[in-house]
Amino acid sequence: QVQVLESGGGVVQAGGSLRLSCTASERTYSRYGMGWFRQAPGKERDFVAAISWNGGTTYYADSVKGRFTISRDRATVHLQMNSLKPEDTAVYYCAATIYGHEYGYDYWGQGTQVTVSS
């Protein structure tokens, strides 16, 4: 069983920045595509950003394009969030996909809270 662990959430004022990080326990983690999702209170979980196993392809939700950047190094995936808005407030989940973003995600973290105050 692959364990996915997020870190870096917190409280920030509108216009500020946060950086989320995610790592997986599996030795073959570097072969997995990774993604970030978020869920606001009373809403469904939405896609935020994803990156392919080799970092060569990235995907972004329209709502975060130009503000969020996903990247990865050998062991960790990062989500740099700039120009944060109150509507970005949510629990952010990191997930790993064995076969790629288009095929869905297989392993999920427990989530980290991001709160953007106005």
C-alpha positions in Angstrom: 0.0 0.0 0.0 1.4 3.4 -1.0 1.1 6.1 1.6 0.8 9.7 0.4 1.6 12.5 2.8 0.9 16.2 2.3 2.4 19.1 4.2 2.5 22.9 4.0 -1.1 24.0 4.6 -2.0 26.9 6.8 -3.7 30.3 7.0 -2.7 33.2 4.7 -4.2 36.5 3.7 -5.7 37.1 0.3 -2.9 37.8 -2.2 -0.4 35.8 -0.3 1.4 32.5 -1.1 1.7 29.0 0.2 3.7 26.0 -0.9 2.3 22.5 -0.5 4.5 19.5 -0.7 3.7 15.8 -1.1 5.7 12.6 -1.0 4.8 8.9 -1.3 6.2 6.0 0.6 6.6 3.6 -2.3 10.1 3.2 -3.7 8.7 3.4 -7.3 7.1 6.8 -6.5 9.1 8.4 -9.3 7.1 6.4 -11.8 3.8 7.7 -10.6 1.9 10.7 -12.0 0.9 13.0 -9.1 -2.0 15.4 -8.7 -3.6 17.9 -6.3 -7.2 18.1 -5.6 -9.2 20.3 -3.2 -12.5 20.1 -1.4 -14.3 23.2 0.0 -17.0 22.8 2.7 -20.2 21.5 1.2 -18.7 21.0 -2.2 -17.3 18.1 -4.3 -13.6 17.4 -4.6 -12.2 19.3 -7.6 -9.1 18.8 -9.6 -6.4 21.5 -9.2 -3.2 20.4 -10.9 -1.3 17.4 -12.0 2.1 16.4 -13.3 3.3 13.4 -15.2 5.7 10.8 -13.8 8.7 12.5 -15.5 7.6 16.0 -15.0 7.2 16.6 -18.7 3.5 17.3 -18.7 1.4 19.4 -16.4 -2.3 20.0 -16.1 -4.2 22.8 -14.4 -7.7 23.7 -13.6 -8.8 26.9 -15.3 -9.4 28.5 -11.9 -5.7 28.3 -10.9 -3.9 28.8 -14.2 -1.3 31.5 -13.9 -1.4 31.4 -10.1 -0.5 27.9 -9.2 2.6 25.9 -10.3 3.1 22.2 -9.9 6.6 20.7 -10.0 8.4 17.6 -8.8 11.9 16.5 -7.9 13.0 13.0 -7.2 11.1 12.5 -4.0 8.6 15.3 -3.7 5.8 17.1 -5.6 5.2 20.8 -4.9 2.3 23.0 -5.4 3.3 26.7 -5.4 0.2 28.8 -4.8 0.4 32.5 -5.4 -2.1 35.3 -5.5 -4.4 33.3 -3.2 -8.0 34.1 -3.0 -10.6 33.4 -0.4 -12.3 30.9 -2.8 -9.1 28.9 -2.7 -9.9 27.9 0.9 -10.3 24.1 1.0 -8.7 20.9 2.1 -6.0 20.1 -0.4 -5.4 16.4 -1.3 -2.4 14.9 -3.0 -2.9 11.8 -5.0 -0.8 9.3 -7.0 -1.7 7.7 -10.3 -0.1 4.5 -11.6 -1.2 4.9 -15.3 -1.4 8.6 -15.7 -3.8 11.5 -15.0 -6.3 10.4 -17.7 -6.8 7.1 -15.9 -7.7 8.3 -12.5 -5.9 8.3 -9.2 -5.0 5.2 -7.1 -3.6 6.5 -3.8 -4.7 9.5 -1.8 -3.3 11.5 1.1 -5.3 12.6 4.2 -5.4 16.3 3.1 -4.0 19.5 4.4 -6.1 22.6 5.2 -5.5 25.9 3.3 -7.4 28.9 4.6 -7.3 32.2 2.7 -8.6 35.1 4.7 -10.1 38.2 3.1 
